[in-house]
Amino acid sequence: MSVEQVAGSAEMMKELTGYISEKVIKGKSAITEDTPLVSSGLIDSFALIEIFLELQRIAGRKVPASKVQAKDMDTVRLMFATAEKFGKPVKN
């Protein structure tokens, strides 16, 4: 992974972390890219769908929902790893 890719992925993780903090959990808890979200009960399955859609937008990848399990979405870092593993670049 190049320096640019690492910097880009760090920015994308920061963007999704901010989205979750502001729009989903509405500042109830401080989170990082390694904060357990699902296993801690911080987010529920409905919120997970919203976050999944935002992940795809930020990552620029279409991820087949059938390939994703809740454990793959427990942290922001895992979310991006899942998008990288299963996602296909979105065509413009």
N, CA, C and O of each residue as an XYZ file, in Angstrom:
368
protein
N       0.855     -1.180      0.000
C       0.000      0.000      0.000
C       0.896      1.236      0.000
O       1.829      1.329      0.797
N       0.615      2.178     -0.886
C       1.436      3.380     -0.980
C       1.101      4.363      0.138
O       0.084      4.236      0.820
N       1.984      5.346      0.305
C       1.770      6.386      1.314
C       0.454      7.121      1.043
O      -0.282      7.456      1.971
N       0.168      7.368     -0.240
C      -1.075      8.062     -0.607
C      -2.305      7.235     -0.254
O      -3.312      7.772      0.208
N      -2.216      5.922     -0.475
C      -3.350      5.050     -0.149
C      -3.585      5.005      1.355
O      -4.729      5.042      1.808
N      -2.506      4.926      2.130
C      -2.633      4.906      3.591
C      -3.247      6.213      4.074
O      -4.154      6.204      4.905
N      -2.756      7.336      3.557
C      -3.298      8.642      3.949
C      -4.764      8.751      3.537
O      -5.590      9.259      4.295
N      -5.083      8.274      2.336
C      -6.465      8.320      1.862
C      -7.382      7.464      2.707
O      -8.496      7.873      3.033
N      -6.916      6.268      3.066
C      -7.762      5.406      3.881
C      -7.925      5.975      5.285
O      -8.986      5.822      5.891
N      -6.896      6.627      5.808
C      -7.014      7.265      7.128
C      -8.054      8.379      7.080
O      -8.850      8.529      8.007
N      -8.047      9.152      6.010
C      -9.040     10.220      5.849
C     -10.445      9.647      5.707
O     -11.397     10.187      6.270
N     -10.578      8.557      4.959
C     -11.891      7.929      4.780
C     -12.393      7.371      6.109
O     -13.577      7.494      6.424
N     -11.502      6.757      6.892
C     -11.909      6.233      8.204
C     -12.336      7.373      9.118
O     -13.304      7.248      9.868
N     -11.613      8.480      9.053
C     -11.960      9.648      9.868
C     -13.336     10.182      9.453
O     -14.138     10.566     10.303
N     -13.601     10.204      8.157
C     -14.893     10.683      7.656
C     -16.038      9.789      8.132
O     -17.069     10.288      8.583
N     -15.861      8.466      8.033
C     -16.922      7.549      8.469
C     -17.090      7.578      9.981
O     -18.215      7.523     10.477
N     -15.988      7.664     10.720
C     -16.057      7.764     12.182
C     -16.850      9.015     12.582
O     -17.691      8.964     13.480
N     -16.576     10.123     11.915
C     -17.314     11.366     12.176
C     -18.788     11.225     11.852
O     -19.643     11.692     12.604
N     -19.088     10.578     10.729
C     -20.479     10.357     10.331
C     -21.219      9.549     11.394
O     -22.323      9.910     11.803
N     -20.606      8.458     11.836
C     -21.247      7.604     12.843
C     -21.455      8.386     14.140
O     -22.522      8.324     14.751
N     -20.435      9.113     14.545
C     -20.501      9.872     15.793
C     -21.597     10.947     15.758
O     -22.362     11.100     16.710
N     -21.657     11.683     14.650
C     -22.604     12.799     14.542
C     -24.015     12.372     14.162
O     -24.987     12.818     14.773
N     -24.132     11.513     13.158
C     -25.446     11.201     12.588
C     -26.118      9.969     13.192
O     -27.346      9.897     13.240
N     -25.326      9.003     13.652
C     -25.913      7.744     14.105
C     -26.037      7.699     15.625
O     -27.126      7.488     16.159
N     -24.916      7.897     16.320
C     -24.994      7.824     17.789
C     -25.129      9.205     18.416
O     -25.252      9.335     19.634
N     -25.106     10.241     17.568
C     -25.378     11.625     17.969
C     -24.572     12.075     19.196
O     -25.107     12.674     20.129
N     -23.262     11.765     19.163
C     -22.351     12.229     20.193
C     -22.506     11.581     21.560
O     -21.934     12.065     22.537
N     -23.265     10.500     21.650
C     -23.479      9.839     22.948
C     -22.201      9.205     23.483
O     -22.070      8.984     24.687
N     -21.261      8.914     22.587
C     -20.022      8.253     22.982
C     -18.923      8.664     22.004
O     -19.173      8.821     20.809
N     -17.715      8.835     22.514
C     -16.580      9.118     21.637
C     -16.135      7.803     21.012
O     -16.004      6.793     21.704
N     -15.905      7.817     19.706
C     -15.477      6.589     19.044
C     -14.217      6.839     18.222
O     -13.918      7.965     17.827
N     -13.497      5.757     17.981
C     -12.341      5.776     17.087
C     -12.578      4.720     16.028
O     -13.622      4.069     16.016
N     -11.606      4.546     15.130
C     -11.783      3.516     14.092
C     -11.718      2.097     14.652
O     -12.034      1.138     13.948
N     -11.307      1.958     15.921
C     -11.232      0.630     16.541
C     -12.272      0.395     17.641
O     -12.222     -0.624     18.330
N     -13.203      1.319     17.808
C     -14.258      1.171     18.815
C     -15.242      0.092     18.386
O     -15.790      0.172     17.287
N     -15.484     -0.927     19.235
C     -16.508     -1.928     18.892
C     -17.888     -1.254     18.860
O     -18.310     -0.644     19.843
N     -18.565     -1.367     17.752
C     -19.857     -0.704     17.591
C     -21.019     -1.681     17.747
O     -21.981     -1.402     18.463
N     -20.925     -2.822     17.078
C     -22.001     -3.810     17.106
C     -21.935     -4.625     18.393
O     -22.923     -4.729     19.119
N     -20.766     -5.203     18.674
C     -20.631     -6.095     19.830
C     -20.842     -5.370     21.159
O     -21.194     -5.998     22.157
N     -20.629     -4.053     21.178
C     -20.834     -3.283     22.412
C     -22.282     -2.828     22.571
O     -22.679     -2.361     23.638
N     -23.071     -2.969     21.498
C     -24.456     -2.507     21.534
C     -24.599     -1.019     21.242
O     -25.685     -0.457     21.386
N     -23.511     -0.382     20.835
C     -23.547      1.051     20.548
C     -24.435      1.356     19.343
O     -25.095      2.394     19.302
N     -24.451      0.451     18.363
C     -25.344      0.610     17.207
C     -26.151     -0.673     17.018
O     -25.713     -1.763     17.386
N     -27.337     -0.516     16.438
C     -28.199     -1.669     16.181
C     -28.208     -2.007     14.695
O     -27.543     -1.344     13.899
N     -28.949     -3.021     14.330
C     -28.950     -3.491     12.947
C     -29.512     -2.454     11.971
O     -29.089     -2.402     10.817
N     -30.450     -1.639     12.418
C     -30.982     -0.591     11.535
C     -29.914      0.450     11.241
O     -29.764      0.884     10.099
N     -29.175      0.850     12.261
C     -28.090      1.816     12.074
C     -26.997      1.225     11.190
O     -26.356      1.943     10.422
N     -26.790     -0.068     11.299
C     -25.762     -0.735     10.517
C     -26.030     -0.610      9.018
O     -25.095     -0.476      8.229
N     -27.286     -0.655      8.631
C     -27.648     -0.508      7.217
C     -27.281      0.894      6.738
O     -26.693      1.052      5.669
N     -27.621      1.887      7.510
C     -27.295      3.283      7.184
C     -25.775      3.461      7.069
O     -25.290      4.111      6.142
N     -25.039      2.887      8.006
C     -23.581      2.990      8.005
C     -22.987      2.256      6.807
O     -22.032      2.733      6.195
N     -23.548      1.105      6.474
C     -23.088      0.326      5.319
C     -23.213      1.140      4.032
O     -22.304      1.135      3.203
N     -24.316      1.825      3.869
C     -24.520      2.657      2.682
C     -23.520      3.809      2.645
O     -22.983      4.134      1.587
N     -23.273      4.420      3.788
C     -22.306      5.518      3.866
C     -20.886      5.000      3.615
O     -20.094      5.674      2.958
N     -20.564      3.832      4.123
C     -19.260      3.207      3.877
C     -19.017      3.066      2.376
O     -17.947      3.416      1.878
N     -20.005      2.555      1.671
C     -19.867      2.375      0.225
C     -19.640      3.711     -0.481
O     -18.836      3.801     -1.409
N     -20.345      4.736     -0.040
C     -20.192      6.061     -0.648
C     -18.779      6.591     -0.418
O     -18.119      7.036     -1.357
N     -18.318      6.543      0.825
C     -17.004      7.077      1.171
C     -15.886      6.268      0.504
O     -14.932      6.839     -0.026
N     -16.009      4.948      0.533
C     -14.969      4.083     -0.032
C     -14.996      4.049     -1.558
O     -14.019      3.655     -2.196
N     -16.131      4.468     -2.140
C     -16.256      4.424     -3.596
C     -16.309      2.998     -4.122
O     -15.855      2.710     -5.229
N     -16.873      2.106     -3.304
C     -16.947      0.698     -3.656
C     -18.356      0.169     -3.424
O     -19.019      0.538     -2.454
N     -18.799     -0.691     -4.315
C     -20.087     -1.376     -4.173
C     -19.800     -2.725     -3.544
O     -19.099     -3.555     -4.124
N     -20.346     -2.940     -2.355
C     -20.086     -4.164     -1.601
C     -21.355     -5.004     -1.574
O     -22.395     -4.520     -1.126
N     -21.299     -6.261     -2.047
C     -22.486     -7.118     -1.992
C     -22.889     -7.375     -0.531
O     -22.098     -7.906      0.248
N     -24.092     -7.004     -0.176
C     -24.563     -7.177      1.206
C     -24.510     -8.633      1.642
O     -24.335     -8.922      2.825
N     -24.659     -9.543      0.699
C     -24.643    -10.973      1.032
C     -23.275    -11.439      1.534
O     -23.171    -12.490      2.166
N     -22.234    -10.665      1.257
C     -20.874    -11.022      1.680
C     -20.530    -10.486      3.066
O     -19.500    -10.848      3.634
N     -21.385     -9.629      3.609
C     -21.066     -8.915      4.847
C     -21.836     -9.497      6.029
O     -23.041     -9.735      5.945
N     -21.126     -9.720      7.124
C     -21.737    -10.173      8.372
C     -21.531     -9.089      9.419
O     -20.682     -8.213      9.255
N     -22.301     -9.150     10.486
C     -22.197     -8.132     11.550
C     -20.777     -8.038     12.095
O     -20.309     -6.941     12.401
N     -20.081     -9.170     12.222
C     -18.712     -9.146     12.757
C     -17.769     -8.367     11.844
O     -16.763     -7.831     12.309
N     -18.084     -8.298     10.547
C     -17.271     -7.543      9.594
C     -17.495     -6.041      9.725
O     -16.745     -5.243      9.161
N     -18.525     -5.662     10.467
C     -18.898     -4.254     10.595
C     -18.760     -3.758     12.040
O     -19.332     -2.729     12.399
N     -18.009     -4.483     12.861
C     -17.929     -4.127     14.278
C     -17.133     -2.851     14.529
O     -17.448     -2.100     15.452
N     -16.113     -2.597     13.726
C     -15.335     -1.362     13.876
C     -15.201     -0.705     12.510
O     -15.378     -1.354     11.480
N     -14.892      0.568     12.507
C     -14.698      1.287     11.248
C     -13.537      0.660     10.471
O     -13.611      0.529      9.249
N     -12.478      0.277     11.162
C     -11.332     -0.352     10.498
C     -11.760     -1.655      9.798
O     -11.361     -1.902      8.660
N     -12.565     -2.483     10.469
C     -13.066     -3.719      9.857
C     -13.977     -3.423      8.665
O     -13.960     -4.151      7.672
N     -14.766     -2.362      8.764
C     -15.662     -1.988      7.669
C     -14.873     -1.712      6.394
O     -15.226     -2.189      5.316
N     -13.796     -0.934      6.534
C     -12.999     -0.616      5.351
C     -12.256     -1.841      4.823
O     -12.084     -1.982      3.612
N     -11.817     -2.724      5.712
C     -11.176     -3.968      5.273
C     -12.178     -4.813      4.486
O     -11.821     -5.420      3.477
N     -13.414     -4.851      4.938
C     -14.471     -5.597      4.250
C     -14.760     -4.979      2.885
O     -14.906     -5.698      1.896
N     -14.842     -3.659      2.829
C     -15.094     -2.964      1.561
C     -13.955     -3.235      0.580
O     -14.190     -3.422     -0.614
N     -12.739     -3.254      1.080
C     -11.576     -3.523      0.235
C     -11.591     -4.968     -0.265
O     -11.265     -5.236     -1.421
N     -11.968     -5.882      0.605
C     -11.950     -7.309      0.269
C     -13.050     -7.691     -0.715
O     -12.796     -8.396     -1.691
N     -14.267     -7.229     -0.460
C     -15.420     -7.670     -1.239
C     -15.939     -6.638     -2.246
O     -16.652     -6.994     -3.184
N     -15.587     -5.377     -2.057
C     -16.152     -4.319     -2.883
C     -15.530     -4.211     -4.257
O     -14.365     -4.549     -4.466
N     -16.319     -3.740     -5.168
C     -15.857     -3.436     -6.521
C     -15.940     -1.924     -6.710
O     -16.905     -1.295     -6.274
N     -14.924     -1.335     -7.362
C     -14.975      0.117     -7.574
C     -16.258      0.536     -8.290
O     -16.716     -0.123     -9.223
N     -16.819      1.645     -7.830
C     -18.031      2.188     -8.435
C     -17.644      2.863     -9.753
O     -16.685      3.632     -9.820
N     -18.408      2.557    -10.786
C     -18.149      3.183    -12.097
C     -18.829      4.531    -12.134
O     -19.978      4.671    -11.715
N     -18.122      5.516    -12.634
C     -18.688      6.882    -12.723
C     -19.461      7.070    -13.994
O     -20.002      8.150    -14.234
